[in-house]
Amino acid sequence: MDIGRLRSDTPGCARVAHLNNAGAALPPRPVINAVTEHFALENTIGGYEAAELNAPAIERFYDAVARLIGAGADEIAYVENATRAWDMAFYAIPFTEGDRILTTMSEYSSNAIAYQQVAAAKGVSVEVVPNEADGTLSLDALESELAKGDVRLVSLNHVPTHNGLVNPAAEVGRLCREHGVLYLLDACQSVGQLSLDVREIGCDMLSATGRKFLRGPRGTGFLYVRRQIVPTLEPPLLDLHAATWKAPGGFEMREDARRFENWERYVAGQIGLGVAADYAADLGIADIEARARELAARLRAELSARPKTTVLDKGERPSGIVTFTVDGHDPAEIKDAARKRDINVNVANPIAHGYDPHAVPAAVRASVHYYNTEEELDRFLSVLP
């Protein structure tokens, strides 16, 4: 991997040391060009006309994302962000009274709110499966809960935003298949930094964003839905793109995953996200993952050697997300000090993970990606108290 070339392909690298890839990564030049060129075309000839002219690039998005995650193009929907993608899948599930939803202690609170809303409306129960000592989901506990029956959905957060752990997605998929249970994977923080194949994982649905490790435009995301279950799911919102009007008073939903889309969209963003997916696949996700893990391991080692610093990351093979605290210093203080030196990090807020009783009040989150350098890590370390 030619880091120098990749950095020269990333204009932002000349301005900042960007260690906030779990928030929004710096886009590469091909993504920037794809978005700005389509936007300029819209301004020149009109939005509808630009979409017609760039129809092949719009359609390319589906093939690019499918290639990246090992899916079929008919199983991909373009959605405006990861949360909406996840919502469109979750609220399409026909829950009935007595159903059980199994989730994790590391679950994102936005998803947890949806669980509680459906629980109140439909009489389902929401149950949090315990963790192993390393913070990952306990597969033994999950199997025990599945054996009790009545589980309609297992919903897993692949990589939480507040520490570096990676949950055992493929092992969860195996258990769900054995018990005939739907499996929804939130891959918001894993797509673009970890090797991921939906067939190997065995998930029925997967949601992801464009702006994080995939390095796509902000305001973009996608949803994967396994083609065999598409007919069983009715999206909570439909329009004349997702369905066809059948007079008098009827409608017919699309047969592919695009039933989860709506007609109006950020077209330049969709094109850019397709380019970002191709960019990542062409580089090789395995190489991307290896580079990010290498940088993250180096940063954790340096932080762990500091007497007043506590590294909070969990799991046997943590991701590119590094979280830590420094005794006597507010994480926001460290974030601001770094920003003054043109170094971007973020603060992990425990309110985002309400099911986790062990979450610390707040932590510094430095999330590395393959285009970061060892020198940037050293610059960041030099800022720390």
N, C-alpha and C positions, 0 to 999 in steps of 0.2 A: 504494500500500500504506500503510494507516494504522497506523504503527508504535505510536503511543500506544494505539490501541484493541487491537491485538494484544498489547501488553504488559499492559494491564489485564485481558486474557483469560488471562493467564499468571500465576497467583499467585506463583510462585517469583521473578518479576522484582522483586518488592517486597523480597526478602530478599537476593538475590545477583546479582552480575554473572556470568552463567553462560557461560563460554567453553570448555566441555567437552562440546559437542554431539556430537562424534565418540565420546564415551563413552556418555553418556545425556543426551538433551535434556530440558529442562523441558516437561512436558505442558501443553497448553491446557485451559481449564476444561471444555469439552465432553467431552474424554477422561476427565478426572478424574471428572466427574459420571457418565459412563456406567459406569465401573468401580465406583465406590463405591455407586451405586444398585443395581447387580446384586448386588454383594456383600452389601448390606443386605437385599436380597430373599431371597438364599440363607439368610441368618441368620434371616429371619422365617418363611419358608414351607417351606424345604428346598431342597437343591441341585438335585435332579431336577425338582422342581416349578417352580423359578425358571427353569431352562433351557427347560422346556416353555412357560412364559408368555412368555419373551423369545426364542422361536424365530425370529421375523422379524428381530430385531436380530442374532442369531447368523448367520443366513443372509445378512444384508446385508454382512457382512464380505467374502464372496467377490466380490460385485458391486463393492464399493468398491475393493478391491485391484486387481481386473481393470481397472476404469476408470482407476486411477492409472497402470498400466504398459502399457496398451494390449492386454490379454489377454482371454480369455474366462473367465467364472466357473468353468467346468468344468476350467480349466487351473491353478487355484489350490488349494493345500493350506495349512491352518493348522498351523504347527509351533512348538514352544516357544522356539526361538531360531534365529539364522542358521546357527550351526555345525551344529546337528542338521538343519536344512533342507538344507544343502550335503551333509552326510553321507548323508542319505536318497537324494539324487539320485546322488551319486558311487558309493556302494556298490551301487546298483541296476544299474549298467552291467555287462553280461556280458563282462568282460575275458577274453582268452585269451592264452596264451603267445605272445610275440612282438609283442603290441600295444605301441604307443608312446603315452605321455602327454606332451603339450607344455604347459609352463607358463611363468611369468615370474619374473624376478629379484625382483619385488616381492611374490611370493606369500606369503600368510599361513602361518606355520609350522604351525598346526593342520591346514590342508589338506595341507601337505607331509608331515606324519606319516601321513596317510591314503594318500598316494601310495606312500610307502615300505612301508607295511603290505601294500598290494595288490601292489606289485612283488615283495616277498618271497614272497607266497602264490601268485601266479599267473604269475610270470615275465615281467611287463611291464617296460618301461624307462621311466624318468622323465627327461625332457630339458628343460633350462632354456633358453629362447630368449633371446638377448642383447637388450640395450636399445639404443636410440638414445642420442646424446650428451645429450639432455635428460632421460633417465631413463625415457621411455616405451618400451613394447615395440616392437622393430624389426619392421615389417611385411614388409620384404624378407627378413629372416632367418626369419620365420615361414613365408612362402611357400616359401622354399627347403626348409625342413624338411617341410612338407606334401607337396611334390613328390616326396620320397623314398619316400612310401608308408607303410603299416602304422600310421598314426596313428588311434587309436580316439577320442581325446579331446583337445580344446584347452580348457584351464581357465585363465580369466583373472580376475585381481583388478582390478575396475574402478577403485576408488580405494583405494590402500593406506592403512593407518592411520598410517604413520610419516613421510609427507610429503604435500604437497598435489597431487601429480600426478594426472592423469586419463588412464587408458589408452584407446587408440582402439577402443572396444568395437564400433562399427558396422563399421569396416574389418576387424576380426578376423572378424566375422560373415560378411562378404562372402567372405572367403577360405575359411572353413569350408564355406560352401554350395557354393562352386566345387569343393571337393575331397571333398564328401560326408562331412564329419567332424562328430561331435558337439561341441557348444560349450556349456560350463557357465560361467556368469558369476556371480561373487561380487559382489553389489551391496550388501553390508552398509553401506558408507559412502557410497553414491551415491543410493540410494532416499530421497527426501524432500528432497534438496538439489540434484539435477541433473535436467534433463528426460530422461526415459527411456521409450522405447517398445520393447517386446520384438519387435514386427514389424519396426521399422526397424533395430534392432540385429541381429536374426537369430539370437539365442541359442536353444538348445533347452531350456535349464534356467536358472533364475535363483533365487538364494537371497538373503534379506534379513532384517533384524531390525526389530523395532518400536521399540526404545528409543532409537535414535540420531536421525538427522535427520528421521525420520518423526514423532517426538514421541509415540510410542505407549507403552503400558505395558512395563515391564521383564518379561522372561520370555515374550515373544511374538515370533513371526517368521512368515515364509511362504515357500513354494516355488512357483515357476512351472514347469510342465512343458508343453511344446508338445504339443497333443492328439494329433498324428500319431505321436509317439514313446512315448506312455504305454503302449501295449500291449507295447512291446519291453523295458520296464523292470520288474524284479521287486524291490520294496523289500526291504531286509535284515530288516525287522521287520514282521510282519503281526498283526492282531487281528481281532475280529469286526466292527469298523468298516471296516477296509481290505479285508476279504475276507468271503465267505460260506462257511459250512461246508456241504459236500456229502457226506452219508453215502453209503457207508461210506468214510471215510478220504480224502476229497478236499476241495478248496476252490476257490473262484472269486474272483479279485480284482475290485475295482471297476474300471469302465472309465474313470473320470475320475481327476484328480490326487489325489482324496481317498484313493486307495490308499496315499498316502505319509503319511497321518495315523494317529493312534491315537484310540481312543474317549475315554479320559480326558484332560481338558485344563483349562486355566485359562480357564473360560468368560467370566468378567468381562473378562479380558485380550483374548480374541478379539473381544468386543463393542467394547472400547475401541480396539483396533487398527483395526477397521473405521471407527470414528468418526475416528480420526487420519488414515486414508487419505482419507476424504471431506473432512476439514478442509484437508489439503494440496492436494487437487485443486480445491476451491472457491477457495482463494487463488490458485491458478495456479502450477504448478511453474516456468514460465519467469520469473515475477516473483520467486519464492523464490530461484531460482538467481542472478538478476541482483543481488539485494540481498546475498546471501551473498558472491558474488565481489567486489562493491564494498567491503564491509567488510574482507574478507581482503586485498584489494589495498592498502587504506589501511594496515592493520596491517603488512604486509610492507614497505611504503615507509618507515614510521616506524622499524621495526626495522633496516632496511638502512642507515639514516642514522646508526646508532650505531656508533662505531668498534670496540667490543669484541663486537659481536653479529654472528653469522653466520646468515643465513636459509638453510634447507636445502631448501626446496620446489623441485620440479622440474616439468617440463612446460611447454608453451606457454601453456596456460590453466588454471592451478592451481585447485583446489577451495577450499572454505571451511576446509580444514585448513591451519594455519600452524605450521611447526616451526622451531625455532631453538636456538642455543646462545649462552651468554655466557661469554667467556673468564674462567677462574678461578672459575666458579660452577657447582656441581652443579645440574642441572635440578630435582632433588627439593627443593633449598633454595629455588629460585624458586617452585615450586609451593606450598610451605608458607608462604612469605612472602605470596603472593597470597591463600591461604586465610584468613590472619589478617585480611585486609582484605575478606573476603566476596567474593572473586573466585575462580572455579573454573577451573583449567586442569589439564592432566595431563602425565605424562612418557611419551614414546614410547620403548619399549624395543626394541632391535635384535633381541632373541631372538625376537620375533614375526615376523621376516623373515629366516630363516636362509639363504635363497638369495642375499641381497644382500651381496656382498663389500665394498660401499662404505658400508654402514650405519655411522653414527657410534655411539659407545658408548651415548649416551642424549641425548635432546633434550626441550626444553619443547614441548608441543603445545597450542596455543590454537586451538580450532575454533569458528568463529563461525556464527551462524544469523541469519535475517531479523529476529528479534525483539531482537537485540542492538543497541546504539546506539554512536555515535561517542564519547559520553561514557564509556561502559564501557571502550572501548579505551584512552582516555586515562588512566582510572583504573589500568588494568593496566600501561600503560607507565610510570606514575609509581612503580610498585612495583619495577621492574627496576633492578638495579645499574648 
